[in-house]
Amino acid sequence: MKITVYQKPTCTTCRQVYNALKESGVEMEAVNYYIEPLSEAKLKELVKKMGIKASELFRKKEDYKDLGLADKEVSDDEAIRLMIKHPDLMQRPIVEKSTKAILARPAERLKEIL
């Protein structure tokens, strides 16, 4: 079954996950969501497959603080829109296989989907 990795190739964890999948010989597609942005529908689908609230995907780094997100609650729809507009808000990599998706952070979580 094909696996899709949504990643930022310069991210250390993304490279670890990509290399682990490559070494395991599974069929995969790597999507750099900075070059091929995720649609709102696709990000909603991934969040649903992960079984989490969209805001749980936020990286608590620069953009998060700059946008004042630490001080407020946001709906799933608002969180999705923010991550589409500001891709650095989204934790990575996200690994999707069929009806399941995981945030492969740390990289060892990859075992959950293989």
C-alpha positions, -999 to +999 in steps of 0.1 A: +000+000+000+013+034-010+025+059+017+025+096+013+049+118+033+040+155+037+072+172+046+097+200+044+129+184+029+152+206+050+137+194+083+159+168+101+130+146+112+115+147+077+148+135+063+150+107+089+114+095+081+121+098+043+153+078+046+137+051+068+108+046+043+133+045+014+154+019+032+124-002+040+115-004+003+079+007+007+062+025-022+059+062-013+054+097-025+070+126-008+051+159-010+070+192-001+040+212+010+060+244+007+061+238-031+028+219-034+006+235-008-020+213+008-056+222+001-080+230+029-099+198+021-067+176+022-055+191+055-090+185+070-088+149+058-054+144+073-065+158+107-095+135+106-073+105+098-050+114+127-080+117+151-068+150+166-079+186+168-063+207+140-047+230+165-027+200+179-006+202+146+006+237+155+044+241+159+049+263+190+076+283+173+080+318+158+048+321+136+027+306+164+039+333+188+040+361+163+003+354+154-007+354+191-020+319+190-005+310+224-031+332+240-063+321+223-084+291+213-090+285+176-115+263+159-105+235+136-115+255+106-095+285+117-065+264+125-066+247+091-068+281+073-039+294+094-017+264+085-025+267+048-016+304+049+015+299+072+030+264+064+056+269+091+028+266+117+023+229+108+043+202+125+059+177+102+063+152+087+028+138+083+027+103+070-005+090+054-014+054+045-049+045+034-073+055+061-047+064+087-023+093+091+002+101+118+026+129+128+059+111+126+075+131+153+097+116+166+107+096+136+103+063+156+065+068+154+067+057+118+065+021+131+028+028+139+019+031+103+041+005+087 
